[in-house]
Amino acid sequence: MVRRPFVLLVVPVVAVALSVTGCAGDEASSAATVAPIQPTSYVVKDLVTTTTTTAPTTTTTVPGMIYEDYSHTIVKGDNPSALADIYRISLADLNSANSTNPDYSSFPIGGTVIIPPGAMLPSASGVPIVTSADGTATCTTTEHVVVAGDNPTVVANAYGIAIEDLARANATNPVYSSFLLGGTLLIPSSGC
């Protein structure tokens, strides 16, 4: 039987292999093996830099332009077409801005109408403040463009007029109630 001596030969070979590798707790057997990386094993690429040039956004301000929704108080004689003309906007834009506004359909005096952004504040230049019985102007006005820091007292003092005269001159001017930057106020001549 030939197989028996062959089996005996395998057992001594396995025993020799186990004694050469050692125990698992040995430091030498648990150390990590690190293979050096050869220069041909990887590729070095130059860093690619891109430059994107975007033009800065610019904002142009137009004196008297409304940049957010503005609330106009309805006075006698107001109607959608007249307000569109006064604020220099299309009737379609005014209709769209007031699509859910109940005051817009009935136009009650004292109600409000929303004037959309892009509209221009009305300029009342040349409107007489006080008229005589025959309708001729007895008082002239000049215009003042509202700037940061303006309020009724500051403006009245700057022109040497009473706050009451400034208020009376701008009674129907929506800029006077809001002092919206870029809006125009009427300044009556002193003594009006």
C-alpha positions in Angstrom: 0.0 0.0 0.0 1.6 3.0 -1.2 -0.7 5.5 0.4 0.4 5.1 4.0 4.0 6.3 3.6 2.6 9.2 1.6 0.4 10.3 4.5 3.2 10.1 6.9 5.2 12.4 4.7 2.5 15.1 4.6 2.2 15.3 8.4 5.9 16.2 9.0 5.7 18.9 6.2 2.6 20.5 7.9 4.4 20.5 11.3 7.5 22.2 9.8 5.3 24.9 8.1 3.5 25.7 11.4 6.8 26.0 13.3 8.2 28.4 10.8 5.3 30.8 10.8 5.1 31.0 14.5 2.2 31.9 16.8 -0.4 34.6 15.9 0.5 36.6 19.1 4.1 37.1 17.9 5.0 40.8 17.0 6.8 39.8 13.9 3.8 37.9 12.5 1.2 40.7 13.2 3.2 43.6 11.7 1.7 45.2 8.6 3.5 44.7 5.3 3.9 47.9 3.3 4.8 47.7 -0.3 6.7 50.7 -1.6 4.9 52.6 -4.4 7.0 53.0 -7.5 7.1 56.3 -9.4 5.3 54.7 -12.3 2.4 53.6 -10.1 0.6 56.9 -10.1 0.3 60.0 -12.3 0.9 63.6 -11.1 -1.2 66.2 -12.8 -0.8 70.0 -12.6 -3.5 71.8 -10.7 -5.9 73.3 -13.1 -7.0 76.8 -12.2 -10.0 78.5 -13.8 -11.0 82.1 -13.6 -14.6 83.3 -14.1 -15.3 86.9 -14.5 -18.8 88.1 -13.8 -19.8 91.6 -14.3 -21.0 93.2 -11.0 -24.7 93.9 -10.8 -25.5 97.5 -10.9 -28.6 99.2 -9.6 -29.7 102.5 -11.1 -31.9 104.6 -8.9 -34.4 106.9 -10.6 -35.5 109.9 -8.6 -39.2 109.5 -7.8 -39.4 105.8 -8.8 -41.3 103.5 -6.4 -39.3 100.4 -5.6 -41.9 98.5 -3.4 -45.7 98.4 -3.2 -47.0 101.8 -2.3 -50.4 102.5 -0.7 -52.3 105.4 -2.3 -55.3 106.8 -0.3 -58.3 107.4 -2.5 -59.5 111.0 -2.7 -62.4 112.5 -4.6 -62.0 112.2 -8.3 -59.6 109.2 -8.2 -60.3 106.3 -10.6 -58.1 103.5 -12.0 -57.3 105.3 -15.3 -56.5 108.6 -13.5 -54.2 106.9 -11.0 -52.4 105.0 -13.9 -51.8 108.4 -15.5 -50.7 110.1 -12.3 -48.2 107.4 -11.4 -47.1 106.8 -15.0 -47.9 103.1 -15.1 -50.1 101.0 -17.3 -53.7 100.3 -16.3 -53.0 96.6 -16.7 -50.2 96.8 -14.1 -52.4 98.8 -11.7 -55.2 96.2 -12.2 -52.8 93.3 -11.6 -51.5 94.9 -8.3 -55.0 95.3 -7.0 -56.6 92.0 -8.1 -57.4 91.1 -4.5 -58.0 94.6 -3.2 -61.7 95.1 -2.3 -61.3 98.9 -2.3 -60.2 98.8 -6.0 -63.5 97.6 -7.3 -65.6 100.3 -5.5 -63.0 103.1 -5.0 -64.4 104.5 -1.7 -62.9 107.8 -0.6 -60.4 107.0 2.1 -59.8 103.5 0.8 -56.4 102.4 -0.5 -55.1 101.4 -3.8 -51.8 99.6 -4.2 -49.3 101.2 -6.6 -46.8 98.6 -7.9 -43.0 99.0 -8.0 -41.8 100.8 -11.1 -44.4 103.5 -10.9 -43.3 107.1 -10.6 -44.3 109.4 -7.7 -46.5 112.2 -9.0 -44.7 115.5 -9.5 -47.0 118.4 -8.5 -44.5 121.0 -9.8 -46.1 124.3 -10.6 -49.4 123.6 -8.7 -50.5 126.8 -6.9 -51.0 126.4 -3.2 -53.4 129.2 -2.6 -55.8 130.6 -5.1 -57.9 133.7 -5.0 -61.7 133.7 -5.6 -61.2 134.2 -9.3 -58.9 131.1 -9.5 -55.6 132.9 -10.1 -52.5 131.7 -8.2 -51.5 133.9 -5.2 -48.7 131.7 -4.0 -45.9 129.9 -5.9 -44.0 126.7 -5.0 -40.7 125.1 -5.5 -39.8 121.4 -5.4 -37.7 119.5 -2.8 -36.5 116.0 -3.5 -36.6 113.9 -0.3 -33.2 112.6 0.8 -32.1 110.5 3.8 -32.7 112.2 7.1 -35.5 114.4 5.8 -38.7 114.8 7.9 -41.3 117.7 8.1 -39.3 119.7 10.7 -36.0 119.4 8.8 -37.5 120.4 5.5 -39.5 123.3 6.9 -36.5 124.6 8.8 -34.3 124.3 5.7 -36.7 126.5 3.7 -37.7 128.9 6.5 -41.4 128.0 6.5 -43.8 126.7 9.1 -44.5 123.0 9.3 -48.2 123.8 8.9 -47.6 125.5 5.6 -45.5 122.6 4.4 -48.3 120.2 5.4 -51.0 122.3 3.7 -48.9 122.5 0.5 -48.6 118.7 0.4 -52.1 117.8 1.7 -52.8 115.5 -1.3 -49.2 114.6 -1.9 -48.5 110.9 -0.9 -44.8 111.6 -0.6 -45.5 113.9 2.4 -47.1 111.1 4.5 -44.2 108.6 3.7 -41.2 110.8 3.0 -40.2 108.2 0.4 -36.6 108.8 -0.7 -36.5 110.4 -4.1 -40.0 111.7 -3.8 -40.9 115.3 -4.5 -42.4 117.7 -2.0 -43.9 121.1 -2.7 -42.3 124.0 -0.8 -44.5 127.1 -0.7 -42.9 130.5 -0.8 -42.6 132.2 2.6 -45.6 134.2 3.5 -48.1 131.9 1.8 
